[in-house]
Amino acid sequence: MPLIVVTTSPRVAPGLLSHRAWQVLSEGPVRTAVPDHPHLPYLAEAGVAVEVVTPDPAALVRQAQTGTVVWLEADEALMRAIGHAAVALEEPPVIEVVPGSYDLPGARLLDLVAVMDRLRTSCPWDAEQTHESLAPYLIEEAYEVLETIEEGDHGALREELGDLLLQVAFHARVAQDRAGEPGGGAFDIDDVAAGIVDKLVRRHPHVFAAVRVDGAEEVSDNWETIKAAERAAKNGGDAGSVVDGVPMGQPALSLAAQLLRRAERAGVTAEPPAEGLGGRLFELVRQAHAEGLDPEAELRAAARAYRDRVRARESDAARGNAGA
């Protein structure tokens, strides 16, 4: 006879269980060590009795030798103890794990939302933050992500992306607290996700609709056409300028490169500024753009190389002084 362990995910709504899980739970007897398990009310409503007991792995496997035993929820330590107790028997019972519910991709984002809610209500520092006070951290985390990419440190990239994701969740939680305030500005993380999902679907008609494309260049052209239509819709029919929406607060090299890209895509030609150092720098950005290079990345690479040379000179000088 088997010992059946039913597992569930805390990120799935209580009461939502697989058919196989409901089947084995209904056949019983069912035991658990979790007195406040979120599924217990739903099992009781369905007429499934669950006995809350202290887990005894050896007793469980012995009972399963003579009859079916169903155990609701077992952590890794308990599963390991059950396995050890089973192999110690001359005739161990069959141990079956039945997933009652399991995480879908992205489920851990629910944990982030829950943690952010807890921090916002229980941590004095988190509770007093605003969009304005958090802004420097958003910039800092974005640059740390960029640095790991440039250095090819993909292990660190995972952590830095998490730090950046926290900023998104934090700002959304701050905005959620603005509900009912005059002037609006209230939204939550679901509104943020819904906005970007709608935008991605709208701007990819070749994926989500019947539009046909021939290569990445046509995808880019369609993207710009759709963006122009979106600007016109926001401005009462006026499409505005192709450079509207370019964030002017970004680093100057990236700013100049983005303005050039926008103008080129729209087929707009304009004389670049030629006065002074700014004009000469802009011309260098234009040359980089013509060569298909990212001027910001190129200058950052040169800066890193210069940093390494400075360190090497300092090391050489230190060794020279030590030998003097």
C-alpha positions, 0 to 999 in steps of 0.5 A, a space after each residue: 500500500 502507498 504513502 501518498 504525499 500531496 504537495 501544494 504551492 502557496 502561490 496558488 489560490 487555496 482550493 485549487 487542486 489537481 484532479 489527482 490530488 482531490 481524488 487521493 484526498 477524498 479517499 483518505 485518511 489524510 493527515 498533516 502537520 500544518 494546523 493552519 494549512 490554507 486548504 483545510 477549510 476547502 477540504 472540510 467544505 468538501 467533506 474531507 477530514 484531515 487529522 493534524 498530527 506531529 509527523 512521525 516518519 517511521 510510524 507513517 511508513 509502517 502504517 503505509 505497509 498495511 493501508 493507504 496513508 495520505 499526507 498533506 504537505 511535507 517539506 524537504 526535511 520531512 521527505 528525507 526522513 520518510 525516505 530514510 525510514 522507508 529504506 530501513 524496512 525490509 518491505 518498504 511501502 510505495 511512496 508517491 508524491 502528488 502535486 496538488 498545485 505547482 508554480 507557473 513561470 513568474 509565480 515568485 513575483 507574487 512573493 515579491 509583492 507580498 514581501 513589499 507589502 510587508 516592508 511597506 507596512 512594517 519597516 519605518 524606512 520603507 514606509 516613508 519612501 516616496 517616488 522622489 526619494 527612491 529615484 537615485 536608487 533606480 538610477 544606481 541599480 540600472 547602472 549596476 545592471 549595465 556594469 555586469 553586462 559590460 563585464 560579462 558577469 552573468 552570475 552577478 547579472 541575476 542579482 542586479 536584475 533582482 535589485 532593479 526589479 525591486 525598484 519597480 515593485 517599490 514604486 508600484 507599492 508607493 503608488 498604491 498608497 496614493 489611492 484616494 489622494 487628490 490628483 490621482 497617480 494611484 496604481 499597483 503592480 498589476 496596473 504596471 504589468 497590464 500596461 506593458 503587456 498591452 503595449 507589447 501586444 499592440 506593438 507586435 501585430 506580427 505575433 499577436 495579430 494577422 500582420 505579416 513581416 519580412 525580417 527584423 527591419 520591418 518589425 522596427 518600422 512597424 514599431 515606429 509607425 505604431 508609436 506615432 499612432 499612439 502619440 497622435 491618439 494621446 495628443 488629439 490627433 497630433 502625432 507631434 515630433 519624432 523626438 517627443 518622449 526622448 528622455 533628456 535626462 539620460 547621459 549625453 552620449 546616449 541622448 545624442 545617439 537616440 535623437 539621431 536614431 529617431 530622426 533617421 528612422 523618420 527620414 528627417 534630416 537636420 544639421 547637427 550643431 557645429 559650435 564649440 566642444 559640444 558640436 565636436 562631441 555631437 559629430 563624434 556621436 554621429 560618426 559612431 552612429 554611422 558606423 553602427 557603434 554605441 558611443 556610450 558603450 565605446 566611451 565606457 570601454 575606453 574609460 575601463 581600459 584607462 582605469 586598468 592602466 591607472 591601476 597598473 601604473 600604481 601597482 608598478 610604482 608601489 613595487 618600485 618604491 618597495 624595492 628602493 
